[in-house]
Amino acid sequence: MNRTRIVVVGAGFAGLACVRRLQRRLAPGQATITLVTPINHQLYLPLLPQVAAGVLSPQSVAVPLRRVLNRAEIIPGGAVGVDPAARRVIVRQINDQVTVVPYDRLVLTPGSVTRTFDIPGLAEHARGMKTLAEAAHLRDHVITQLDLAAATGDREEQLARLQFVVVGGGYAGTETVTALQRLTASAVRRYPHLDPDLVRWHLVDISPKLMPELGDRLGSSALRVLEKRGIKVSLNVSVANVRDDSVALTDGRRLPTNTLVWTAGVAASPLVGTLGAETQRGRLTVTPEMRLPGHAGIFAVGDAAAVPDLTGGPGAICPPTAQHAQRQGLAVADNIAADLSGLPMRPYRHRNLGLVVDLGGWRAVSKPLGMELTGVPAQAVARGYHLMALRTGSAKTRVLTDWLLNTTAGDDFVRTGFQRNRPATLRDLEYTDAYLTRDQIHALTAQQHTTTGPGSGADTDTSHLA
Ligand SMILES: Cc1cc2nc3c(=O)[nH]c(=O)nc-3n(C[C@H](O)[C@H](O)[C@H](O)COP(=O)(O)OP(=O)(O)OC[C@H]3O[C@@H](n4cnc5c(N)ncnc54)[C@H](O)[C@@H]3O)c2cc1C
């Protein structure tokens, strides 16, 4: 009997949940499961700001795939194109070798990248908060600014090094600015020659409210916490242009700074564009069963897909959250298993459980099941939720231990020097331009057809991509 070849692209919240469920639902004789992923862990993104702040170690938020998968074959690389007509995925492995992978069922879960705009200087100077490398880089960069500011007598240089700008007043930006402000507030005490009042954090957002999804009361409560910590919040303001030593805002101010952290939303992975499929707000249009209309055998879930939200109003789509991505991953695996057994697929339906926002220390705001909490109760819910949601016992233990250690012993502000000379731009660390054009994809799949015939995987030389 021919086994069904199931290929899953991406090992985030959606992809890993999907592969684990497929392993359980399908017998080895029924299907092969292949996971395409450039990294060998699932990143628990909601705790990433705490990695940047040094509260958590990078390993604590990275669940190793080989600990939680037993049967799936892992291809270490990124999908750089899909040819739906030929039923093939083009994968660029982490050694740059290009492989053409055939599938019978394809589940796309490549998530999202930081959303940018056509603002002069942004691509060259902005840093993101979407990958472990970005968080580690940002931590090193911030501590580097303190070290260099302490070593110069030039007041203007000090001002630029000690002023930090975060753009995006959603939960990612708010958690990032609060976590990093706490880092510099503690670190500056170890620099007796630096004036602590020179260290300034800014949070900038084009919208009139912080985290509007939390509602007015919790949004205002979060704003008060930020202002009490000296974080300057500028609403109804955006960035006009960026230079290596300053950021110009649309209200006419130019802030001297060497640091712009850009968390102003996400855009679906550029892999989406290689399919030539229909999209909604840049995410792949899918049916409530998470299938791509008009492309037999392809499913998409998570941040990269516009999954209809059947609990919302007409035309509503699920927001890009971990909560939805993980549940969609499980639901799509169930649908594939049902389909292979000749049973009907079920539409995805999940009512939002709420949101938690860690503001550092004992401060948080959270809205579990519509209940509005602030302060210690909110923080207890936030941290309890993360501990529950982390996938393995070892990840939970590491995170809990890091929290205890950070509360009792504090941080040592070690700068690792890791990849000090890399640019750390979004393009560099989120690989936003690694993707192929449709012509390149067709050339590769056609070549594979003629040299090896359909149905067998084949390695192809990277020179075709030049
Ligand atoms: C700082 C921050 C805080 C957040 N906090 C919360 C929160 O508190 N609650 C909440 O619900 N959500 C939160 N989110 C959002 C949440 O993390 C995402 O919605 C969720 O991760 C989406 O899951 P996903 O599986 O679609 O994508 P991801 O989890 O991002 O996984 C995508 C995976 O695909 C891989 N990949 C990318 N491109 C390719 C490719 N071409 N080929 C193969 N693999 C690829 C990536 O390496 C990654 O492993 C937060 C996000 C951020 C950035």
The ligand as a Tripos MOL2 file, in Angstrom:
@<TRIPOS>MOLECULE
LIG
   53    58     1     0     0
SMALL
NO_CHARGES

@<TRIPOS>ATOM
      1 C1          6.8020   39.1320   21.3140 C.3       1 LIG1
      2 C2          5.5400   38.3720   21.0340 C.ar      1 LIG1
      3 C3          4.6330   38.1130   22.0710 C.ar      1 LIG1
      4 C4          3.4750   37.3890   21.8090 C.ar      1 LIG1
      5 N1          2.5980   37.1290   22.8380 N.ar      1 LIG1
      6 C5          1.4770   36.3930   22.6000 C.ar      1 LIG1
      7 C6          0.5880   36.0720   23.6640 C.ar      1 LIG1
      8 O1          0.7890   36.4790   24.8150 O.2       1 LIG1
      9 N2         -0.5110   35.3080   23.3800 N.ar      1 LIG1
     10 C7         -0.7640   34.8340   22.1110 C.ar      1 LIG1
     11 O2         -1.7610   34.1140   21.9010 O.2       1 LIG1
     12 N3          0.0640   35.1320   21.0830 N.ar      1 LIG1
     13 C8          1.1680   35.8940   21.2970 C.ar      1 LIG1
     14 N4          2.0090   36.2040   20.2570 N.ar      1 LIG1
     15 C9          1.6360   35.7810   18.9030 C.3       1 LIG1
     16 C10         1.9870   34.3150   18.6820 C.3       1 LIG1
     17 O3          3.3070   34.0570   19.0850 O.3       1 LIG1
     18 C11         1.7860   33.9310   17.2280 C.3       1 LIG1
     19 O4          0.4620   34.2370   16.8570 O.3       1 LIG1
     20 C12         2.0370   32.4390   17.0250 C.3       1 LIG1
     21 O5          3.3850   32.1590   17.2600 O.3       1 LIG1
     22 C13         1.6330   31.9930   15.6210 C.3       1 LIG1
     23 O6          1.8690   30.6360   15.5060 O.3       1 LIG1
     24 P1          2.3160   30.0150   14.1000 P.3       1 LIG1
     25 O7          2.4830   28.5560   14.3310 O.co2     1 LIG1
     26 O8          1.4230   30.4790   13.0270 O.co2     1 LIG1
     27 O9          3.7180   30.7150   13.8280 O.3       1 LIG1
     28 P2          5.0510   30.6020   14.6640 P.3       1 LIG1
     29 O10         4.8060   30.1480   16.0430 O.co2     1 LIG1
     30 O11         5.7480   31.9010   14.4680 O.co2     1 LIG1
     31 O12         5.8330   29.4650   13.9170 O.3       1 LIG1
     32 C14         6.2180   29.5680   12.5760 C.3       1 LIG1
     33 C15         7.3630   28.5970   12.3800 C.3       1 LIG1
     34 O13         7.6120   28.4860   11.0050 O.3       1 LIG1
     35 C16         8.9980   28.5770   10.7750 C.3       1 LIG1
     36 N5          9.1430   29.0970    9.4180 N.ar      1 LIG1
     37 C17         9.0570   30.3720    9.0000 C.ar      1 LIG1
     38 N6          9.2180   30.4310    7.6780 N.ar      1 LIG1
     39 C18         9.4010   29.1560    7.2640 C.ar      1 LIG1
     40 C19         9.6370   28.5710    6.0040 C.ar      1 LIG1
     41 N7          9.6960   29.3130    4.9050 N.pl3     1 LIG1
     42 N8          9.8060   27.2380    5.9420 N.ar      1 LIG1
     43 C20         9.7460   26.4770    7.0610 C.ar      1 LIG1
     44 N9          9.5250   26.9800    8.2840 N.ar      1 LIG1
     45 C21         9.3480   28.3070    8.3750 C.ar      1 LIG1
     46 C22         9.5150   29.5000   11.8540 C.3       1 LIG1
     47 O14        10.8830   29.2630   12.0710 O.3       1 LIG1
     48 C23         8.6580   29.0680   13.0350 C.3       1 LIG1
     49 O15         9.2400   27.9900   13.7020 O.3       1 LIG1
     50 C24         3.1850   36.9250   20.5000 C.ar      1 LIG1
     51 C25         4.0920   37.1920   19.4670 C.ar      1 LIG1
     52 C26         5.2500   37.9010   19.7290 C.ar      1 LIG1
     53 C27         6.2200   38.1650   18.6040 C.3       1 LIG1
@<TRIPOS>BOND
     1     1     2 1
     2     2     3 ar
     3     2    52 ar
     4     3     4 ar
     5     4     5 ar
     6     4    50 ar
     7     5     6 ar
     8     6     7 ar
     9     6    13 1
    10     7     8 2
    11     7     9 ar
    12     9    10 ar
    13    10    11 2
    14    10    12 ar
    15    12    13 ar
    16    13    14 ar
    17    14    15 1
    18    14    50 ar
    19    15    16 1
    20    16    17 1
    21    16    18 1
    22    18    19 1
    23    18    20 1
    24    20    21 1
    25    20    22 1
    26    22    23 1
    27    23    24 1
    28    24    25 2
    29    24    26 1
    30    24    27 1
    31    27    28 1
    32    28    29 2
    33    28    30 1
    34    28    31 1
    35    31    32 1
    36    32    33 1
    37    33    34 1
    38    33    48 1
    39    34    35 1
    40    35    36 1
    41    35    46 1
    42    36    37 ar
    43    36    45 ar
    44    37    38 ar
    45    38    39 ar
    46    39    40 ar
    47    39    45 ar
    48    40    41 1
    49    40    42 ar
    50    42    43 ar
    51    43    44 ar
    52    44    45 ar
    53    46    47 1
    54    46    48 1
    55    48    49 1
    56    50    51 ar
    57    51    52 ar
    58    52    53 1
@<TRIPOS>SUBSTRUCTURE
     1 LIG1         1 GROUP 0 **** ****
